[in-house]
């Protein structure tokens, strides 16, 4: 995606945004310093952060933790 193209993430649910950001963080960690792929990853992460910041706290607030400290959706039942 070109850097000048808008990153519209408003149609995604909060869970989808959180998962996408986590996946992007992993991709960024694996990208070599100076790699051209870093720019679109960072742009998408910025769009996700902006979208999450605009949502009400009840929608984008922290997830409840289970005893192991992970958010409930990351733990198998």
mmCIF file of the C-alpha atoms, coordinates in Angstrom:
data_MODEL
# 
_entry.id   MODEL 
# 
loop_
_atom_site.group_PDB 
_atom_site.id 
_atom_site.type_symbol 
_atom_site.label_atom_id 
_atom_site.label_alt_id 
_atom_site.label_comp_id 
_atom_site.label_asym_id 
_atom_site.label_entity_id 
_atom_site.label_seq_id 
_atom_site.pdbx_PDB_ins_code 
_atom_site.Cartn_x 
_atom_site.Cartn_y 
_atom_site.Cartn_z 
_atom_site.occupancy 
_atom_site.B_iso_or_equiv 
_atom_site.pdbx_formal_charge 
_atom_site.auth_seq_id 
_atom_site.auth_comp_id 
_atom_site.auth_asym_id 
_atom_site.auth_atom_id 
_atom_site.pdbx_PDB_model_num 
ATOM 1  C CA . UNK A 1 1  ? 0.000   0.000   0.000  1.00 0.00 ? 1  UNK A CA 1 
ATOM 2  C CA . UNK A 1 2  ? 1.535   3.339   -0.984 1.00 0.00 ? 2  UNK A CA 1 
ATOM 3  C CA . UNK A 1 3  ? 2.422   5.658   1.889  1.00 0.00 ? 3  UNK A CA 1 
ATOM 4  C CA . UNK A 1 4  ? 0.079   8.372   0.582  1.00 0.00 ? 4  UNK A CA 1 
ATOM 5  C CA . UNK A 1 5  ? -2.941  6.045   0.611  1.00 0.00 ? 5  UNK A CA 1 
ATOM 6  C CA . UNK A 1 6  ? -5.308  6.435   3.598  1.00 0.00 ? 6  UNK A CA 1 
ATOM 7  C CA . UNK A 1 7  ? -5.421  3.565   6.061  1.00 0.00 ? 7  UNK A CA 1 
ATOM 8  C CA . UNK A 1 8  ? -9.128  3.212   6.878  1.00 0.00 ? 8  UNK A CA 1 
ATOM 9  C CA . UNK A 1 9  ? -9.587  0.769   9.727  1.00 0.00 ? 9  UNK A CA 1 
ATOM 10 C CA . UNK A 1 10 ? -12.898 2.152   11.012 1.00 0.00 ? 10 UNK A CA 1 
ATOM 11 C CA . UNK A 1 11 ? -14.895 -0.868  9.810  1.00 0.00 ? 11 UNK A CA 1 
ATOM 12 C CA . UNK A 1 12 ? -12.905 -3.298  11.961 1.00 0.00 ? 12 UNK A CA 1 
ATOM 13 C CA . UNK A 1 13 ? -14.063 -4.417  15.394 1.00 0.00 ? 13 UNK A CA 1 
ATOM 14 C CA . UNK A 1 14 ? -11.932 -3.637  18.409 1.00 0.00 ? 14 UNK A CA 1 
ATOM 15 C CA . UNK A 1 15 ? -10.842 -7.277  18.612 1.00 0.00 ? 15 UNK A CA 1 
ATOM 16 C CA . UNK A 1 16 ? -9.811  -7.196  14.966 1.00 0.00 ? 16 UNK A CA 1 
ATOM 17 C CA . UNK A 1 17 ? -7.849  -3.983  15.508 1.00 0.00 ? 17 UNK A CA 1 
ATOM 18 C CA . UNK A 1 18 ? -6.011  -5.405  18.522 1.00 0.00 ? 18 UNK A CA 1 
ATOM 19 C CA . UNK A 1 19 ? -5.141  -8.585  16.659 1.00 0.00 ? 19 UNK A CA 1 
ATOM 20 C CA . UNK A 1 20 ? -4.039  -6.676  13.548 1.00 0.00 ? 20 UNK A CA 1 
ATOM 21 C CA . UNK A 1 21 ? -1.816  -4.412  15.645 1.00 0.00 ? 21 UNK A CA 1 
ATOM 22 C CA . UNK A 1 22 ? -0.241  -7.423  17.345 1.00 0.00 ? 22 UNK A CA 1 
ATOM 23 C CA . UNK A 1 23 ? 0.411   -9.039  13.959 1.00 0.00 ? 23 UNK A CA 1 
ATOM 24 C CA . UNK A 1 24 ? 1.915   -5.797  12.652 1.00 0.00 ? 24 UNK A CA 1 
ATOM 25 C CA . UNK A 1 25 ? 4.164   -5.518  15.706 1.00 0.00 ? 25 UNK A CA 1 
ATOM 26 C CA . UNK A 1 26 ? 5.478   -8.999  14.966 1.00 0.00 ? 26 UNK A CA 1 
ATOM 27 C CA . UNK A 1 27 ? 6.036   -8.123  11.306 1.00 0.00 ? 27 UNK A CA 1 
ATOM 28 C CA . UNK A 1 28 ? 7.863   -4.949  12.298 1.00 0.00 ? 28 UNK A CA 1 
ATOM 29 C CA . UNK A 1 29 ? 10.095  -6.874  14.691 1.00 0.00 ? 29 UNK A CA 1 
ATOM 30 C CA . UNK A 1 30 ? 11.038  -9.278  11.886 1.00 0.00 ? 30 UNK A CA 1 
ATOM 31 C CA . UNK A 1 31 ? 11.718  -6.546  9.299  1.00 0.00 ? 31 UNK A CA 1 
ATOM 32 C CA . UNK A 1 32 ? 15.325  -5.543  8.782  1.00 0.00 ? 32 UNK A CA 1 
ATOM 33 C CA . UNK A 1 33 ? 16.244  -1.997  9.872  1.00 0.00 ? 33 UNK A CA 1 
ATOM 34 C CA . UNK A 1 34 ? 15.885  0.314   6.896  1.00 0.00 ? 34 UNK A CA 1 
ATOM 35 C CA . UNK A 1 35 ? 13.593  -2.096  5.056  1.00 0.00 ? 35 UNK A CA 1 
ATOM 36 C CA . UNK A 1 36 ? 10.982  -0.361  2.873  1.00 0.00 ? 36 UNK A CA 1 
ATOM 37 C CA . UNK A 1 37 ? 8.271   -2.573  4.388  1.00 0.00 ? 37 UNK A CA 1 
ATOM 38 C CA . UNK A 1 38 ? 8.590   -0.736  7.721  1.00 0.00 ? 38 UNK A CA 1 
ATOM 39 C CA . UNK A 1 39 ? 6.862   2.450   6.450  1.00 0.00 ? 39 UNK A CA 1 
ATOM 40 C CA . UNK A 1 40 ? 3.498   0.873   5.557  1.00 0.00 ? 40 UNK A CA 1 
ATOM 41 C CA . UNK A 1 41 ? 3.553   -1.243  8.727  1.00 0.00 ? 41 UNK A CA 1 
ATOM 42 C CA . UNK A 1 42 ? 4.091   1.859   10.861 1.00 0.00 ? 42 UNK A CA 1 
ATOM 43 C CA . UNK A 1 43 ? 1.398   3.766   8.945  1.00 0.00 ? 43 UNK A CA 1 
ATOM 44 C CA . UNK A 1 44 ? -1.130  1.004   9.532  1.00 0.00 ? 44 UNK A CA 1 
ATOM 45 C CA . UNK A 1 45 ? -0.211  0.806   13.229 1.00 0.00 ? 45 UNK A CA 1 
ATOM 46 C CA . UNK A 1 46 ? -0.697  4.581   13.513 1.00 0.00 ? 46 UNK A CA 1 
ATOM 47 C CA . UNK A 1 47 ? -4.141  4.283   11.907 1.00 0.00 ? 47 UNK A CA 1 
ATOM 48 C CA . UNK A 1 48 ? -5.078  1.501   14.336 1.00 0.00 ? 48 UNK A CA 1 
ATOM 49 C CA . UNK A 1 49 ? -3.891  3.521   17.337 1.00 0.00 ? 49 UNK A CA 1 
ATOM 50 C CA . UNK A 1 50 ? -5.883  6.558   16.156 1.00 0.00 ? 50 UNK A CA 1 
ATOM 51 C CA . UNK A 1 51 ? -9.024  4.469   15.667 1.00 0.00 ? 51 UNK A CA 1 
ATOM 52 C CA . UNK A 1 52 ? -8.712  2.831   19.092 1.00 0.00 ? 52 UNK A CA 1 
ATOM 53 C CA . UNK A 1 53 ? -8.164  6.242   20.715 1.00 0.00 ? 53 UNK A CA 1 
ATOM 54 C CA . UNK A 1 54 ? -11.433 7.534   19.204 1.00 0.00 ? 54 UNK A CA 1 
ATOM 55 C CA . UNK A 1 55 ? -13.546 4.676   20.494 1.00 0.00 ? 55 UNK A CA 1 
ATOM 56 C CA . UNK A 1 56 ? -15.264 4.889   23.878 1.00 0.00 ? 56 UNK A CA 1 
ATOM 57 C CA . UNK A 1 57 ? -13.352 3.349   26.780 1.00 0.00 ? 57 UNK A CA 1 
ATOM 58 C CA . UNK A 1 58 ? -16.060 0.733   27.236 1.00 0.00 ? 58 UNK A CA 1 
ATOM 59 C CA . UNK A 1 59 ? -15.347 -0.542  23.731 1.00 0.00 ? 59 UNK A CA 1 
ATOM 60 C CA . UNK A 1 60 ? -11.574 -0.188  23.566 1.00 0.00 ? 60 UNK A CA 1 
ATOM 61 C CA . UNK A 1 61 ? -10.699 -0.525  27.242 1.00 0.00 ? 61 UNK A CA 1 
ATOM 62 C CA . UNK A 1 62 ? -8.416  -3.195  28.612 1.00 0.00 ? 62 UNK A CA 1 
ATOM 63 C CA . UNK A 1 63 ? -9.596  -6.767  28.507 1.00 0.00 ? 63 UNK A CA 1 
ATOM 64 C CA . UNK A 1 64 ? -10.143 -8.658  31.731 1.00 0.00 ? 64 UNK A CA 1 
ATOM 65 C CA . UNK A 1 65 ? -7.153  -10.788 32.673 1.00 0.00 ? 65 UNK A CA 1 
ATOM 66 C CA . UNK A 1 66 ? -7.305  -14.406 33.689 1.00 0.00 ? 66 UNK A CA 1 
ATOM 67 C CA . UNK A 1 67 ? -5.077  -15.830 36.455 1.00 0.00 ? 67 UNK A CA 1 
ATOM 68 C CA . UNK A 1 68 ? -2.130  -16.370 34.093 1.00 0.00 ? 68 UNK A CA 1 
ATOM 69 C CA . UNK A 1 69 ? -2.172  -12.637 33.293 1.00 0.00 ? 69 UNK A CA 1 
ATOM 70 C CA . UNK A 1 70 ? -3.223  -12.995 29.656 1.00 0.00 ? 70 UNK A CA 1 
ATOM 71 C CA . UNK A 1 71 ? -6.406  -11.365 28.349 1.00 0.00 ? 71 UNK A CA 1 
ATOM 72 C CA . UNK A 1 72 ? -9.256  -13.850 28.415 1.00 0.00 ? 72 UNK A CA 1 
ATOM 73 C CA . UNK A 1 73 ? -9.506  -14.236 24.620 1.00 0.00 ? 73 UNK A CA 1 
ATOM 74 C CA . UNK A 1 74 ? -5.919  -15.582 24.413 1.00 0.00 ? 74 UNK A CA 1 
ATOM 75 C CA . UNK A 1 75 ? -6.575  -18.469 26.754 1.00 0.00 ? 75 UNK A CA 1 
ATOM 76 C CA . UNK A 1 76 ? -8.159  -21.680 25.525 1.00 0.00 ? 76 UNK A CA 1 
ATOM 77 C CA . UNK A 1 77 ? -11.232 -22.761 27.509 1.00 0.00 ? 77 UNK A CA 1 
# 
